[in-house]
Every structure is written in C-alpha cells, then in structure tokens.
Amino acid sequence: MILDLVISIVTIIQMYLLSRKAKSGLYVGIFSQFLWFAFIITTGSWGLLPLNIALWYIFVTGILRWKDDKTLLFEDERTPLIFRN
C-alpha cells in the first residue's frame, strides 16, 4: 500500500525536524497523525488508536507550549549555546 510508504517518509521527516529542535517538526507530526489515523481506519489496526490519540495530544500541546529557550538552541549546528565560552 502506498500509504505505508508515505507515512514512513513523513515520520522520518518529522523526526529529523524534531531532532533539530525545529518547531515545524510538531506541525509535520500533526500531519503524520492524520495519515496514521487513515492507516488505522483502512487497515483496522485499532490497537494503534491509543498511540495516535496520545501523539495528537503531545504534538498539539508541544505547539501551544513552544518557547524560544536560548539554552537549547544551536548556534552553528554543532555546539550547544550552553557549552560556549
């Protein structure tokens, strides 16, 4: 099924963005939950529904609580600001 491939690609992009501390990763995460929900319905994989609901909550609250925390940002993609001299 092509939906499996699309979900995999979107989830990889989402995780990459989140690992870079990009807020856009949260939005991609919400989009991926739409895809996962479609997958759950079309395949009848109802055991994944609690996970889907929990991830909806995590992504939405993450967007609402997003703060520009200077101690977590990377200045040059290599050295965290908290470790600079």
C-alpha positions as CSV (number, residue, x, y, z in Angstrom):
1,M,0.0,0.0,0.0
2,I,1.3,3.4,-0.9
3,L,0.0,4.9,2.4
4,D,2.6,2.9,4.3
5,L,5.4,4.5,2.3
6,V,4.0,8.0,2.6
7,I,3.6,7.6,6.4
8,S,7.2,6.3,6.7
9,I,8.6,9.2,4.7
10,V,6.6,11.8,6.7
11,T,7.6,10.2,10.0
12,I,11.3,10.3,9.1
13,I,11.0,14.0,8.1
14,Q,9.1,14.7,11.3
15,M,11.7,13.0,13.5
16,Y,14.6,14.8,11.6
17,L,13.0,18.2,12.2
18,L,12.3,17.5,15.9
19,S,15.9,16.3,16.4
20,R,17.0,19.7,15.0
21,K,14.7,21.4,17.5
22,A,12.6,22.8,14.7
23,K,9.0,23.8,15.6
24,S,7.9,22.7,12.1
25,G,8.5,19.1,13.3
26,L,5.5,19.5,15.5
27,Y,3.3,20.6,12.6
28,V,4.6,17.7,10.4
29,G,3.8,15.5,13.4
30,I,0.2,16.6,13.4
31,F,0.0,15.9,9.6
32,S,1.5,12.5,10.2
33,Q,-1.2,11.7,12.7
34,F,-3.8,12.4,10.1
35,L,-2.1,9.8,7.9
36,W,-1.7,7.3,10.8
37,F,-5.4,7.7,11.6
38,A,-6.3,7.0,7.9
39,F,-4.0,3.9,8.1
40,I,-5.7,2.7,11.3
41,I,-9.1,3.0,9.7
42,T,-8.2,1.4,6.4
43,T,-6.3,-1.5,7.9
44,G,-8.4,-2.0,11.1
45,S,-5.3,-1.7,13.3
46,W,-7.3,-0.4,16.2
47,G,-4.5,-1.2,18.7
48,L,-2.7,1.8,17.3
49,L,-5.6,4.2,18.1
50,P,-4.5,4.9,21.7
51,L,-1.0,5.8,20.4
52,N,-2.5,8.0,17.8
53,I,-4.6,9.9,20.3
54,A,-1.6,10.3,22.7
55,L,0.6,11.7,19.9
56,W,-2.1,14.1,18.9
57,Y,-2.1,15.4,22.4
58,I,1.7,15.6,22.6
59,F,2.0,17.5,19.3
60,V,-0.8,20.0,20.0
61,T,0.5,20.7,23.5
62,G,4.0,21.0,22.1
63,I,2.9,23.7,19.7
64,L,1.0,25.5,22.4
65,R,3.9,25.4,24.8
66,W,6.7,26.2,22.4
67,K,9.2,28.6,23.8
68,D,12.3,30.1,22.4
69,D,14.6,28.6,25.0
70,K,18.1,30.0,24.3
71,T,19.8,27.3,26.3
72,L,18.5,24.6,23.9
73,L,19.2,26.3,20.6
74,F,22.3,25.5,18.5
75,E,24.3,28.5,17.2
76,D,26.2,26.7,14.5
77,E,24.5,23.3,14.3
78,R,27.5,21.8,16.2
79,T,27.9,23.4,19.6
80,P,25.0,24.0,22.0
81,L,24.9,27.5,23.4
82,I,25.1,26.2,26.9
83,F,28.6,24.8,26.2
84,R,30.0,28.0,24.6
85,N,32.7,30.0,26.5
